[in-house]
Amino acid sequence: GRETNKTGAHLSASLSAGPAIVAMTVDESKVLNLKASSDAKDYGSVSPGSPKPHQMAAMPTACIFILAVELCERLAFYTFTGTQEFFLEKTGYSLAQANALTTAMNTLCMAFAVFAGWVADVQLGRFMTIIIFGVTYSIGGLLATTAAAPSFMNSGLYLFALLVLVPMGTAGIKSNISNFGADQYDVSDPEQVAAQEQFFQWFYMAINVGSAFAYAFLTTLGTNGGMGIPKEYGYFAAYFIASMCMLFAVVCFFCVRGRYRTSPLQRTSAMADVCKRISQEIQQGNRWAQLAALGAALAGSAIACSVASALLQNELSHGHVLIFSMVAFALASVGALMIIISCECPDWVSDIDLPGVSLSAADTRGFLKLLPVIITAQMAFGAIYNCMQYSFQQQACQMDVRIPGSGESQFAGSFFMIGDCLGITIATPIAVGWFNPLLESRLGNYFSHEGKFLFGMMVGGLSVVLAAYLELLRRSMPVMDRISNCAPDGVHMSELSAVWMFLPFLLCGIGEIYTNPVIMHLAYSSSSAATRTLAVVATLLVQALGTAIFGVQITALSQFMPNDLNDGHIEYGYYMSLGIGLFFYVAFVRSMRIFRP
C-alpha cells in the first residue's frame, strides 16, 4: 500500500455483506473500455458510519482474503529468494553466479507481468487470473521442494521451478492483486475513498508480515535446519511449508468468491490499444512516437540481455559476461531516457478514432504521462532497495552470525531481512495513525506524494551509508576460526556481530513505506479504470529494468565481490547505487513538476 490519508482510522472489518448488481450501460462501457454485455458485481462489504479523525478507515471483509494471498505469496517468494543464493552455492555455483541467477528470477517475475496483465484484462478477469497463476506458483514451489530433497538435489529442476513457474505465478498475482483489493471499495462514498487510500498501506504491510515470517523462520530453517529437522532437510522443509501456505491461501481466496466486487472484462487490451495509437502516430511520421517506441524496444532488450547474461555465466568468460552486461546497462539507460523524454508531454497522441481500439486518446495520454514518474521513482529507490535485497545479506554472512545463547547455531544471512520487515510492520500503524496526519497538518502540500518520497529516499540512503560503514568496520576486525554456514564454503566469520545489520535493514524498511506504497497509490489514483492494470504492469516492468541494471552492477563489480568479501570491496557497489539513486531522484522531481504543474 502507498500513501495514507489525512484522517487515519480504526481498522474494523464489517461482517455484513450484501450483493448488489450494478448494470453497466453501453455508454459507460465505452468510457471504461469494457464489454457492454458484462455486469459489475459488487460483493464487497462496507462498514457504516464515518471514520473519526486519526482513526483507521474500515476495510471490506473481502480484502482480508486478498491480503492473505499477498501475505503468503511474499512469504513463499522471500523464502525462495532468501535461500536461493545459498542453495545454489551448495550445488556448485559461485557467489557471483548465484547472485546473478537470483537477480534474474526477480527480473523474470516482473517481465511476465505483461502476459499476466493481458490475461486479466481481456481473458479471465482479475479473480480467475489470481487463482490460476496462484496454483501455478504452488506447483513451482512443490517442484523446488522436490529438487531440494537430499536424495535428489537437482539444480536443473530447481532453476526451472524458480526461473519459470514461480515467476509466472508471481507476475499473475502481483499485476492484479493490489488493484483487485482497491476495487473492493465503493469510490462513490467519500469514506470508502479514504479507506481505499489506506488500503495500499495495509497491503504493503501484509507483504512484509509474510516476509518477516520467511526471514525470521523459514530461511534459517532452510540453511540450518531446526525444530527436529536435520540440516540436510532444511531446504526441503522450508520450501514445502512455503508452498503449502501459498496453496492454502489460494484455496481460501477461492472459497469466498461470492464476496468479491468484480469488474467486467475489457473488450480490448489496454496495452494493445496504447501500442496501436503509438503505431498510428509513427505512421504519420511523429518523431515523439518513434522515440517512445524505440525507448520501449531498448528497455525490453535490456531486460532480455540481463537475464541472458545471468543464465549464461557458466558458458561465457568473465570478459564476455562483462560486455554483455555493459550492453544491457546502455540499453536500459538509453531506453528509459527516451521514454521519459517522449512521454512527459504526450500531446502528440491525436484524438483520431481507430478501428478496433476502445481506449480513448485521453486515457492513452494520461497513461503515457504517468510513465516518466513511475520510471524515475522506481529507478531511484530501486537502486537503494536492491542493495538491501542482495548485498546486505552477503555482508551479514561474513559477520558473527552465531545465534546468542544457542551454542554454535547460526542465523542465515537473510534472517536479518526481518529488520526491514519489522521496520515496515511497526512503522506503518504509526505512520497511518499519527506521524503522517501530523506532518500533513503542519506541512500541507509539502508532505504530499513528493514530500513522502523525499523522506523515504533520505532514510533509505542512510541505510546504505550505514551498511558501507559497517562493512569497512567488519574488514578491520579479526577473522574468526569459525566457518559461516550461509557464506560460500570455507569462508570464515569476522568478529563484528551481525546483529548490527539490523540497523540498515530497519532504516531501509522505514524508507520503503514512504516510497513504494506512495507510488502505488499515485499510479492507481492517477489512472483511468481501463489503464489501472496497465499501470501496475508498467511499474513491474520498470522494477525489472532496475533489477536488470543492478544485475549489471553485480557483474561489472564482480572482481570486488569475491566469495570471500575480505578480499574485495562490496562497498563500491553501495557507492554506485547511491549515485544512481540520486540521479534518478532528481529526474523524479522534474517529472513530478511536469506531471502536476
C-alpha positions in Angstrom: 0.0 0.0 0.0 1.1 3.5 -0.7 0.1 6.7 0.9 -2.0 7.3 4.0 -4.9 9.8 4.1 -5.2 12.7 6.4 -7.9 11.2 8.6 -6.4 7.9 9.7 -8.8 5.4 11.1 -9.5 2.4 13.3 -9.2 -1.0 11.4 -12.5 -2.7 11.8 -13.9 -5.4 9.4 -17.6 -5.3 8.7 -19.2 -8.8 8.6 -22.3 -7.7 6.8 -22.0 -8.3 3.0 -24.9 -7.8 0.6 -24.8 -8.5 -3.1 -25.6 -5.6 -5.3 -25.8 -5.8 -9.1 -24.8 -2.7 -10.9 -25.9 -2.7 -14.5 -23.3 -1.3 -17.0 -24.8 0.8 -19.8 -23.4 0.8 -23.2 -22.2 4.4 -22.9 -20.5 3.6 -19.5 -18.8 0.5 -21.1 -17.3 2.7 -23.8 -15.9 5.1 -21.3 -14.4 2.3 -19.2 -13.3 0.2 -22.2 -15.5 -2.7 -21.0 -17.6 -5.3 -22.7 -21.1 -3.9 -22.8 -22.7 -7.3 -22.1 -20.9 -7.7 -18.7 -22.2 -6.8 -15.3 -20.1 -5.4 -12.5 -20.9 -7.4 -9.3 -20.4 -5.7 -6.0 -20.0 -8.3 -3.3 -17.7 -6.1 -1.1 -18.9 -5.4 2.4 -18.9 -1.8 3.6 -18.9 -0.6 7.2 -21.4 2.1 8.1 -20.6 5.3 9.7 -17.8 7.9 9.1 -14.3 7.4 10.4 -13.3 9.7 13.1 -10.2 11.9 12.7 -7.0 10.0 13.4 -8.6 6.6 13.2 -8.0 4.0 10.5 -10.8 3.6 8.0 -12.9 0.4 7.7 -11.8 -2.4 5.4 -14.2 -4.6 3.4 -14.0 -8.2 4.7 -13.2 -9.4 1.2 -9.9 -7.6 1.4 -8.8 -9.8 4.3 -8.6 -12.8 1.9 -6.9 -10.6 -0.7 -4.3 -9.5 1.8 -3.8 -13.2 2.9 -2.9 -14.2 -0.7 -0.4 -11.4 -0.9 1.0 -12.3 2.5 1.5 -15.9 1.6 2.9 -15.2 -1.8 5.5 -12.9 -0.3 6.2 -15.5 2.4 6.9 -18.1 -0.2 8.8 -15.7 -2.5 11.2 -14.5 0.1 11.7 -18.0 1.4 12.9 -18.9 -2.1 14.9 -15.7 -2.8 16.3 -15.6 0.8 17.8 -19.1 0.3 18.4 -19.4 -3.4 21.9 -18.0 -3.4 23.0 -20.3 -0.6 21.3 -23.3 -2.1 23.0 -22.7 -5.5 26.4 -22.1 -3.8 26.0 -25.5 -2.2 25.3 -27.1 -5.6 28.5 -25.7 -7.2 27.7 -22.1 -8.3 30.0 -19.2 -7.4 28.7 -16.3 -5.3 28.5 -14.0 -8.3 26.7 -16.7 -10.4 24.2 -17.4 -7.6 23.6 -13.7 -7.1 23.1 -13.1 -10.8 20.5 -16.0 -11.0 18.6 -14.7 -8.1 18.5 -11.3 -9.8 17.3 -12.9 -13.0 14.5 -14.6 -11.1 13.3 -11.2 -9.8 13.6 -9.7 -13.3 11.5 -12.5 -14.8 8.8 -12.1 -12.1 8.3 -8.5 -13.4 8.7 -9.3 -17.2 6.0 -12.0 -17.1 3.6 -9.3 -15.9 2.9 -8.2 -19.5 1.3 -11.5 -20.3 -0.5 -11.7 -16.9 -2.0 -8.3 -17.3 -3.4 -9.1 -20.7 -4.9 -12.3 -19.4 -6.6 -10.5 -16.6 -7.9 -7.6 -18.7 -9.4 -9.5 -21.7 -9.5 -13.2 -21.0 -10.1 -14.3 -17.4 -10.6 -11.2 -15.2 -8.5 -10.5 -12.1 -10.2 -13.0 -9.9 -9.6 -16.1 -12.1 -6.1 -14.9 -13.1 -5.1 -14.8 -9.4 -6.5 -18.3 -8.9 -4.8 -19.9 -12.0 -1.5 -18.2 -11.5 -1.6 -18.9 -7.8 -1.9 -22.6 -8.5 1.0 -22.3 -11.0 3.0 -20.7 -8.2 2.2 -23.5 -5.8 3.2 -26.2 -8.4 6.5 -24.4 -8.9 7.1 -24.3 -5.2 6.5 -28.0 -4.8 8.8 -28.8 -7.7 11.5 -26.7 -6.0 10.8 -28.7 -2.8 11.4 -31.9 -4.8 14.6 -30.6 -6.3 15.9 -29.7 -2.8 15.3 -33.3 -1.4 18.7 -34.5 -0.1 18.5 -37.7 -2.1 17.7 -35.8 -5.3 19.3 -32.3 -5.2 18.6 -31.4 -8.9 19.7 -27.8 -9.7 18.1 -28.1 -13.2 14.6 -28.8 -11.8 15.2 -26.2 -9.1 16.0 -23.5 -11.7 13.0 -24.5 -13.8 10.8 -24.0 -10.9 12.3 -20.8 -9.7 13.0 -19.2 -13.1 9.8 -20.2 -14.9 6.8 -21.4 -12.8 7.3 -19.2 -9.7 8.0 -16.0 -11.7 4.9 -16.7 -13.8 2.8 -17.2 -10.7 4.3 -14.1 -9.1 3.5 -12.0 -12.2 -0.1 -13.1 -12.3 -0.6 -12.2 -8.7 1.4 -9.0 -8.4 -0.1 -7.5 -11.6 -3.6 -7.9 -10.3 -3.9 -8.3 -6.5 -3.4 -4.7 -5.4 -5.9 -3.4 -7.9 -8.3 -6.2 -7.1 -8.2 -5.1 -3.4 -8.7 -1.5 -4.3 -11.6 -2.4 -6.5 -13.5 -3.7 -3.4 -14.1 -0.1 -2.2 -17.1 2.0 -3.3 -15.5 5.2 -4.6 -18.9 7.0 -4.7 -18.6 7.0 -0.8 -16.1 9.6 0.5 -15.4 7.3 3.5 -14.5 4.4 1.2 -12.3 6.7 -0.9 -10.3 7.4 2.2 -10.2 3.8 3.2 -9.1 2.8 -0.3 -6.1 5.1 0.0 -5.1 3.5 3.3 -5.6 0.0 1.8 -2.3 0.4 -0.1 -0.5 1.0 3.1 -2.0 -2.2 4.7 -1.3 -4.1 1.5 2.4 -3.2 1.8 2.3 -4.1 5.5 0.8 -7.6 4.6 3.7 -8.1 2.2 6.2 -7.6 5.0 4.3 -9.7 7.6 4.8 -12.6 5.2 8.4 -11.5 4.5 9.1 -11.3 8.3 7.9 -14.9 8.8 10.0 -16.1 5.8 13.2 -14.4 7.1 12.6 -15.0 10.8 12.0 -18.7 10.5 11.9 -20.3 7.0 15.3 -19.0 5.6 17.1 -20.1 8.8 15.3 -23.4 8.7 16.5 -23.8 5.1 20.2 -23.2 5.8 20.5 -24.7 9.3 17.5 -27.0 9.9 15.9 -26.9 13.3 12.9 -28.0 15.3 13.9 -31.6 14.9 14.6 -31.2 11.1 18.1 -32.2 10.2 20.2 -29.6 8.4 20.3 -31.6 5.2 16.5 -31.5 5.0 16.3 -27.8 5.8 15.7 -26.5 2.3 13.2 -29.3 1.6 11.2 -28.5 4.7 11.3 -24.7 4.2 10.1 -24.9 0.6 7.4 -27.4 1.5 6.0 -25.1 4.2 6.1 -22.1 2.0 4.4 -23.9 -1.0 1.6 -25.2 1.2 1.0 -21.8 2.7 0.6 -20.4 -0.8 -1.7 -23.2 -1.9 -3.8 -22.8 1.3 -4.2 -19.0 0.7 -5.4 -19.6 -2.9 -7.9 -22.2 -1.8 -9.3 -19.8 0.9 -9.4 -16.9 -1.6 -11.4 -19.1 -4.0 -13.8 -20.3 -1.3 -15.1 -16.8 -0.5 -15.6 -15.9 -4.2 -19.1 -14.7 -3.6 -17.9 -11.7 -1.5 -15.8 -10.0 -4.2 -16.7 -7.0 -6.2 -15.6 -7.9 -9.7 -15.1 -5.8 -12.9 -16.2 -6.8 -16.4 -13.7 -7.9 -18.9 -12.4 -5.2 -21.3 -13.2 -5.5 -25.0 -9.6 -5.0 -25.9 -6.3 -4.9 -24.2 -5.3 -1.5 -22.9 -1.7 -2.3 -23.7 -2.6 -3.3 -27.3 -4.6 -0.1 -27.7 -1.8 2.1 -26.5 0.6 0.3 -28.9 -1.9 0.8 -31.8 -2.2 4.5 -31.1 1.5 4.9 -30.9 1.8 2.9 -34.2 -0.7 5.2 -35.8 1.4 8.2 -34.8 4.6 6.6 -36.1 2.9 6.0 -39.5 2.1 9.7 -39.5 5.8 10.5 -39.1 5.5 11.7 -35.5 9.1 11.7 -34.0 7.9 11.6 -30.4 6.0 8.4 -31.1 9.1 7.0 -32.8 11.2 7.9 -29.8 8.8 6.3 -27.3 8.6 3.1 -29.4 12.4 2.9 -29.7 12.9 3.5 -26.0 10.4 0.7 -25.1 12.2 -1.7 -27.5 15.6 -0.8 -26.0 14.3 -1.3 -22.5 12.8 -4.7 -23.3 16.1 -5.7 -24.9 18.0 -4.6 -21.8 15.8 -6.9 -19.7 16.4 -9.8 -22.1 20.2 -9.2 -22.1 20.3 -9.1 -18.3 18.5 -12.4 -18.0 20.6 -14.0 -20.7 23.8 -12.7 -19.0 22.8 -14.4 -15.7 21.8 -17.7 -17.4 25.0 -17.9 -19.5 27.6 -17.1 -16.8 28.8 -20.7 -16.7 29.3 -20.7 -20.5 30.8 -17.3 -21.1 34.2 -15.9 -19.9 34.2 -13.0 -17.5 35.1 -10.6 -20.3 32.2 -11.7 -22.4 29.8 -11.5 -19.5 31.0 -8.0 -18.7 30.5 -6.9 -22.3 27.0 -8.5 -22.3 26.2 -6.6 -19.1 27.5 -3.3 -20.3 25.3 -3.6 -23.4 22.3 -4.3 -21.1 23.2 -1.3 -19.0 23.5 1.0 -22.0 20.2 -0.3 -23.5 18.4 0.2 -20.2 19.7 3.7 -19.6 19.1 5.0 -23.1 15.7 3.3 -23.3 14.5 4.8 -20.1 15.7 8.2 -21.1 13.9 8.0 -24.4 10.6 7.0 -22.7 10.9 9.8 -20.2 11.6 12.5 -22.8 8.9 11.4 -25.2 6.1 10.8 -22.6 6.5 13.8 -20.3 4.2 15.8 -22.6 2.3 13.3 -24.7 0.1 15.8 -26.5 1.4 14.2 -29.7 -1.3 11.5 -29.3 -4.1 12.6 -31.6 -7.8 12.2 -30.9 -8.4 10.1 -34.0 -10.8 7.2 -33.6 -9.1 4.0 -34.6 -10.9 0.8 -35.7 -10.7 -2.0 -33.0 -9.4 0.4 -30.4 -11.5 1.0 -27.3 -9.1 3.0 -25.2 -9.6 6.8 -25.6 -6.9 9.1 -26.7 -7.2 11.0 -23.4 -6.7 7.8 -21.4 -3.7 7.0 -23.6 -2.2 10.4 -22.9 -2.8 10.0 -19.2 -1.1 6.7 -19.0 1.9 7.9 -21.1 2.3 11.0 -18.9 2.4 8.8 -15.8 5.3 6.7 -17.2 8.1 9.1 -16.5 7.0 9.4 -12.9 6.9 5.6 -12.5 10.2 5.1 -14.2 12.2 7.7 -12.2 10.6 6.8 -8.9 11.2 3.1 -9.2 14.7 3.5 -10.5 15.6 6.0 -7.7 14.5 3.9 -4.8 15.2 0.6 -6.6 18.9 1.4 -6.6 18.8 1.5 -2.7 16.3 -1.4 -2.3 18.4 -3.8 -4.4 21.4 -3.2 -2.1 19.3 -4.3 0.9 17.8 -7.2 -1.0 21.1 -8.7 -2.1 24.3 -7.2 -0.8 23.2 -6.6 2.8 22.7 -10.4 3.2 26.0 -11.3 1.8 27.7 -8.8 4.1 25.9 -10.2 7.1 27.0 -13.7 6.3 30.6 -12.8 6.9 29.9 -11.2 10.3 29.4 -13.2 13.5 26.1 -14.9 12.7 26.0 -17.2 15.8 22.6 -17.2 17.5 23.1 -15.8 21.0 22.7 -18.4 23.7 22.4 -21.3 21.3 26.0 -22.6 21.2 27.2 -22.9 17.6 23.8 -22.5 15.8 23.8 -19.7 13.2 21.4 -17.3 11.7 21.0 -17.3 7.9 22.2 -14.1 6.4 18.7 -13.4 5.0 17.4 -13.7 8.6 18.3 -10.1 9.1 15.8 -9.1 6.4 13.4 -9.3 9.3 14.7 -5.9 10.3 13.3 -4.5 7.1 10.0 -6.2 7.7 9.8 -5.0 11.3 10.6 -1.5 10.2 7.6 -1.6 7.9 5.3 -3.6 10.2 5.9 -1.4 13.2 6.2 2.0 11.4 3.0 1.6 9.2 0.4 1.9 12.0 2.4 4.8 13.5 2.6 6.5 10.1 -1.0 5.9 9.3 -2.5 6.9 12.6 -0.2 9.6 13.9 3.0 10.6 12.0 1.6 11.3 8.6 -1.5 13.2 9.8 0.8 15.3 12.0 3.1 16.3 9.2 0.3 16.8 6.7 -1.5 19.2 9.1 1.7 21.2 9.6 3.4 21.0 6.1 0.3 20.7 3.9 1.3 20.0 0.3 4.9 19.8 1.2 4.2 16.3 2.6 2.2 15.1 -0.4 3.4 12.3 -2.7 6.7 14.2 -3.4 7.4 15.0 0.2 6.8 11.5 1.4 9.0 10.1 -1.4 11.9 12.5 -0.5 11.7 11.4 3.2 11.8 7.8 2.1 14.8 8.3 -0.1 16.7 10.1 2.7 16.0 7.3 5.2 16.8 4.6 2.6 20.0 6.3 1.5 21.1 6.5 5.2 20.7 2.7 5.4 23.1 2.2 2.5 25.6 4.6 4.0 25.4 2.8 7.3 25.9 -0.6 5.6 29.0 0.7 3.9 30.4 1.9 7.2 29.7 -1.5 8.9 31.5 -3.3 6.0 34.6 -1.1 6.5 34.4 -1.8 10.2 33.9 -5.6 9.6 37.0 -5.9 7.4 39.1 -4.2 10.1 38.0 -6.8 12.7 40.0 -10.1 13.2 38.7 -13.2 11.3 37.4 -15.9 13.5 38.2 -19.6 13.2 34.5 -20.5 12.7 33.1 -21.0 9.3 29.9 -19.3 8.3 27.1 -21.6 7.2 25.5 -19.1 4.9 28.6 -17.8 3.2 30.3 -19.8 0.4 32.1 -22.9 1.5 35.2 -22.4 3.6 34.6 -18.7 4.3 35.1 -17.6 8.0 33.2 -15.1 10.1 34.6 -11.8 11.3 34.3 -10.8 15.0 31.8 -8.0 14.4 28.3 -9.2 15.4 25.8 -9.5 12.5 23.2 -8.0 14.9 24.4 -4.6 13.8 23.0 -5.3 10.3 19.5 -4.9 11.8 20.0 -1.2 11.7 20.5 -0.7 7.9 17.7 -3.2 7.3 15.4 -1.4 9.7 16.1 2.0 8.1 15.5 0.7 4.6 12.1 -0.7 5.7 11.1 2.7 7.0 12.2 4.2 3.8 10.1 1.7 1.8 6.8 2.7 3.4 7.3 6.3 2.1 8.3 5.3 -1.4 6.8 2.1 -2.8 3.3 2.5 -1.3 3.3 6.1 -2.3 4.0 5.4 -5.9 1.4 2.5 -5.9 -1.3 4.8 -4.7 -0.3 7.6 -7.1 -0.4 5.2 -10.1 -3.8 3.8 -9.1 -5.4 7.1 -8.3 -4.0 8.8 -11.4 -5.1 6.1 -13.9 -8.4 5.6 -15.6 -10.3 2.4 -14.8 -9.2 1.0 -18.2 -5.5 1.6 -17.6 -5.0 0.6 -14.0 -3.8 -2.9 -14.7 -1.5 -1.5 -17.4 -0.1 1.0 -14.8 0.8 -1.9 -12.4 2.3 -3.9 -15.3 4.4 -0.8 -16.3 5.5 -0.5 -12.6 6.6 -4.1 -12.5 8.5 -3.8 -15.8 10.3 -0.7 -14.6 11.2 -2.7 -11.4 12.6 -5.4 -13.8 14.6 -2.7 -15.6 16.0 -1.5 -12.3 16.8 -5.1 -11.2 18.5 -5.6 -14.6 20.7 -2.5 -14.1 21.6 -3.8 -10.6 22.5 -7.2 -12.2 24.8 -5.3 -14.5 26.4 -3.6 -11.4 26.9 -7.0 -9.8 28.7 -8.3 -13.0 30.7 -5.2 -13.5 31.9 -5.1 -9.9 32.3 -8.9 -9.6 36.0 -8.6 -9.1 35.3 -6.5 -6.0 32.7 -9.2 -4.8 34.7 -12.4 -4.5 33.4 -15.4 -2.5 35.4 -14.1 0.5 34.5 -10.4 0.9 37.6 -9.8 2.9 39.4 -9.9 -0.4 37.0 -7.4 -2.1 35.2 -4.1 -1.7 31.4 -4.7 -1.7 31.0 -1.1 -0.5 31.9 0.1 -4.0 28.5 -1.3 -5.1 26.9 0.8 -2.4 28.5 4.0 -3.5 27.5 3.3 -7.1 23.9 2.6 -6.0 23.7 5.9 -4.1 24.9 7.8 -7.2 22.3 6.1 -9.4 19.6 6.7 -6.8 20.4 10.4 -6.5 20.5 10.8 -10.3 17.0 9.3 -10.8 15.6 11.1 -7.8 16.5 14.5 -9.4 14.8 13.1 -12.6 11.7 12.2 -10.5 11.4 15.7 -9.1 11.5 17.1 -12.6 8.9 14.5 -13.8 6.5 15.3 -11.0 6.7 19.0 -11.7 5.6 18.3 -15.3 3.0 15.7 -14.2 1.5 18.1 -11.7 2.5 21.6 -12.7 
